[in-house]
Amino acid sequence: MTLSTIDNEGRPDARVLILKNVDDCGFHFAVKSTSPKGVQIASQKHVALTFYWPEQGRQVRIRGAAIRRPDQDCKRDFLDRPLESRIGATASKQSQVLQDKAQLLEAVSSTRHKLEDDPDFVLPGWEVYAVEPVEVEFWQGAGDRLHQRLQYVAGPEAGTWRKQVLWP
């Protein structure tokens, strides 16, 4: 899925993430609080998610608020990841300039030893969010460009939705 956020200057930012879960709380994903997306969500909780299947010509767009999940969910998510994923997340200074690949390899090596010595280590700042949707749009592409678009907008009462057909 693609997560879209807004930076402090109002510029959009998008990146592909793993959808971890979908439940009554929303669409779940995990981030490092110090990553650009983590910083952006902390300052502006309104985000968008996009799922796209080019072979089927289908897209789902979701808009809503990213709500941080409880600490135990964040901890469980981190510990449930494969060791290599935990090493990568812990060792990485995500999105900072890498001067020399040797720095990265050294960080990975020292982190591997740390996590092998302490398998219950949880990266500080590891956060799981659930996007609580307020708008969901289903798009089905058509060769004649008369695409089908169904939009659901959250109603004023919890659990209520208004369905609308949109122009292509």
PEJO-V334018 format. One record per pair of residues at least 6 apart in sequence whose ideal C-beta (glycine too) atoms are under 8 Angstrom apart, sorted by the first residue. I is the first residue (numbers start at 0). J is the second residue. D is the distance in whole Angstrom. If there is no record, write none. Layout:
# PEJO-V334018
i=I j=J d=D
i=I j=J d=D
This chain:
# PEJO-V334018
i=0 j=15 d=7
i=0 j=16 d=6
i=0 j=17 d=8
i=0 j=18 d=5
i=0 j=26 d=8
i=0 j=28 d=7
i=0 j=48 d=5
i=0 j=49 d=7
i=0 j=50 d=5
i=1 j=13 d=5
i=1 j=14 d=7
i=1 j=15 d=5
i=1 j=16 d=8
i=1 j=48 d=7
i=1 j=49 d=4
i=1 j=50 d=8
i=1 j=51 d=7
i=2 j=13 d=7
i=2 j=14 d=6
i=2 j=15 d=8
i=2 j=16 d=5
i=2 j=28 d=6
i=2 j=36 d=6
i=2 j=46 d=6
i=2 j=47 d=8
i=2 j=48 d=6
i=3 j=11 d=6
i=3 j=12 d=7
i=3 j=13 d=4
i=3 j=46 d=6
i=3 j=47 d=4
i=3 j=48 d=8
i=3 j=49 d=7
i=4 j=11 d=7
i=4 j=12 d=5
i=4 j=13 d=8
i=4 j=35 d=8
i=4 j=36 d=6
i=4 j=39 d=4
i=4 j=40 d=6
i=4 j=43 d=7
i=4 j=46 d=5
i=5 j=11 d=6
i=5 j=12 d=7
i=5 j=39 d=6
i=5 j=43 d=5
i=5 j=45 d=8
i=6 j=12 d=6
i=6 j=35 d=7
i=6 j=39 d=6
i=7 j=39 d=8
i=7 j=42 d=6
i=12 j=35 d=7
i=12 j=36 d=7
i=12 j=39 d=6
i=13 j=49 d=8
i=14 j=36 d=6
i=16 j=28 d=5
i=16 j=29 d=8
i=16 j=30 d=8
i=16 j=36 d=8
i=17 j=28 d=7
i=17 j=29 d=8
i=18 j=26 d=6
i=18 j=27 d=7
i=18 j=28 d=6
i=18 j=50 d=8
i=19 j=27 d=4
i=19 j=28 d=6
i=19 j=29 d=6
i=19 j=76 d=7
i=19 j=127 d=7
i=20 j=26 d=8
i=20 j=27 d=4
i=21 j=27 d=7
i=22 j=129 d=8
i=24 j=66 d=7
i=24 j=68 d=7
i=24 j=129 d=4
i=24 j=131 d=7
i=25 j=63 d=7
i=25 j=66 d=7
i=25 j=129 d=4
i=25 j=130 d=5
i=25 j=131 d=5
i=25 j=132 d=6
i=26 j=48 d=6
i=26 j=61 d=6
i=26 j=129 d=7
i=26 j=130 d=5
i=26 j=132 d=7
i=27 j=68 d=7
i=27 j=127 d=6
i=27 j=128 d=7
i=27 j=129 d=5
i=27 j=130 d=8
i=28 j=127 d=7
i=28 j=128 d=6
i=28 j=130 d=8
i=29 j=73 d=8
i=29 j=76 d=5
i=29 j=77 d=8
i=29 j=125 d=7
i=29 j=126 d=7
i=29 j=127 d=5
i=29 j=128 d=8
i=30 j=36 d=5
i=30 j=37 d=4
i=30 j=40 d=7
i=30 j=126 d=6
i=30 j=128 d=7
i=31 j=37 d=5
i=31 j=88 d=7
i=31 j=91 d=8
i=31 j=93 d=6
i=31 j=122 d=7
i=31 j=124 d=6
i=31 j=125 d=6
i=31 j=126 d=8
i=32 j=38 d=7
i=32 j=41 d=7
i=32 j=124 d=4
i=32 j=125 d=8
i=32 j=126 d=5
i=33 j=93 d=7
i=33 j=124 d=6
i=34 j=93 d=4
i=34 j=94 d=6
i=35 j=93 d=8
i=35 j=94 d=5
i=37 j=124 d=7
i=37 j=126 d=6
i=40 j=46 d=7
i=40 j=65 d=5
i=40 j=128 d=6
i=44 j=64 d=5
i=44 j=65 d=5
i=44 j=66 d=7
i=45 j=62 d=7
i=45 j=63 d=7
i=45 j=64 d=6
i=45 j=65 d=8
i=46 j=62 d=8
i=46 j=63 d=7
i=46 j=64 d=7
i=46 j=65 d=5
i=46 j=130 d=6
i=47 j=60 d=7
i=47 j=61 d=7
i=47 j=62 d=5
i=48 j=60 d=7
i=48 j=61 d=4
i=48 j=62 d=8
i=48 j=130 d=6
i=49 j=58 d=7
i=49 j=59 d=7
i=49 j=60 d=5
i=49 j=61 d=8
i=50 j=58 d=7
i=50 j=59 d=4
i=51 j=57 d=7
i=51 j=58 d=5
i=52 j=58 d=7
i=56 j=139 d=7
i=56 j=140 d=3
i=56 j=141 d=8
i=57 j=137 d=8
i=57 j=138 d=7
i=57 j=139 d=6
i=57 j=140 d=7
i=58 j=137 d=8
i=58 j=138 d=4
i=58 j=140 d=8
i=59 j=135 d=7
i=59 j=136 d=7
i=59 j=137 d=6
i=59 j=138 d=7
i=60 j=134 d=8
i=60 j=135 d=7
i=60 j=136 d=4
i=60 j=138 d=7
i=61 j=130 d=6
i=61 j=132 d=5
i=61 j=134 d=7
i=61 j=135 d=5
i=61 j=136 d=8
i=62 j=132 d=7
i=62 j=133 d=6
i=62 j=134 d=4
i=63 j=130 d=5
i=63 j=131 d=5
i=63 j=132 d=4
i=63 j=133 d=5
i=63 j=134 d=7
i=64 j=130 d=7
i=64 j=131 d=5
i=64 j=133 d=7
i=65 j=128 d=4
i=65 j=129 d=7
i=65 j=130 d=5
i=66 j=128 d=6
i=66 j=129 d=5
i=66 j=130 d=8
i=66 j=131 d=6
i=67 j=73 d=8
i=67 j=126 d=6
i=67 j=127 d=7
i=67 j=128 d=6
i=68 j=126 d=8
i=68 j=127 d=4
i=68 j=128 d=7
i=68 j=129 d=6
i=72 j=127 d=5
i=73 j=121 d=8
i=73 j=125 d=5
i=73 j=126 d=5
i=73 j=127 d=5
i=74 j=121 d=5
i=74 j=125 d=8
i=76 j=125 d=7
i=76 j=127 d=5
i=77 j=85 d=6
i=77 j=88 d=8
i=77 j=121 d=5
i=77 j=122 d=6
i=77 j=125 d=5
i=78 j=85 d=8
i=78 j=119 d=7
i=78 j=121 d=6
i=80 j=88 d=7
i=82 j=114 d=7
i=82 j=115 d=8
i=85 j=114 d=6
i=85 j=120 d=8
i=85 j=122 d=7
i=86 j=107 d=6
i=86 j=110 d=5
i=86 j=111 d=5
i=86 j=114 d=6
i=87 j=107 d=7
i=88 j=122 d=6
i=88 j=125 d=7
i=89 j=110 d=5
i=89 j=113 d=7
i=89 j=114 d=7
i=89 j=120 d=8
i=89 j=122 d=5
i=90 j=103 d=7
i=90 j=106 d=4
i=90 j=107 d=5
i=90 j=109 d=8
i=90 j=110 d=4
i=91 j=103 d=8
i=91 j=106 d=8
i=92 j=106 d=8
i=97 j=103 d=6
i=113 j=120 d=7
i=114 j=120 d=6
i=132 j=153 d=7
i=133 j=152 d=7
i=133 j=153 d=4
i=134 j=150 d=7
i=134 j=151 d=7
i=134 j=152 d=5
i=134 j=153 d=7
i=135 j=150 d=7
i=135 j=151 d=5
i=136 j=148 d=6
i=136 j=149 d=7
i=136 j=150 d=5
i=136 j=151 d=8
i=136 j=165 d=7
i=137 j=147 d=8
i=137 j=148 d=7
i=137 j=149 d=5
i=137 j=150 d=8
i=138 j=146 d=6
i=138 j=147 d=7
i=138 j=148 d=5
i=139 j=146 d=6
i=139 j=147 d=4
i=139 j=148 d=8
i=140 j=146 d=5
i=141 j=147 d=7
i=141 j=167 d=8
i=144 j=167 d=6
i=145 j=167 d=5
i=146 j=167 d=4
i=147 j=164 d=8
i=147 j=167 d=8
i=148 j=164 d=7
i=148 j=165 d=4
i=148 j=166 d=7
i=148 j=167 d=6
i=149 j=162 d=7
i=149 j=163 d=7
i=149 j=164 d=6
i=149 j=165 d=7
i=150 j=162 d=7
i=150 j=163 d=5
i=150 j=164 d=8
i=150 j=165 d=5
i=151 j=160 d=5
i=151 j=161 d=7
i=151 j=162 d=6
i=151 j=163 d=8
i=152 j=160 d=7
i=152 j=161 d=5
i=152 j=163 d=7
i=153 j=159 d=7
i=153 j=160 d=6
i=154 j=160 d=6
i=154 j=161 d=6
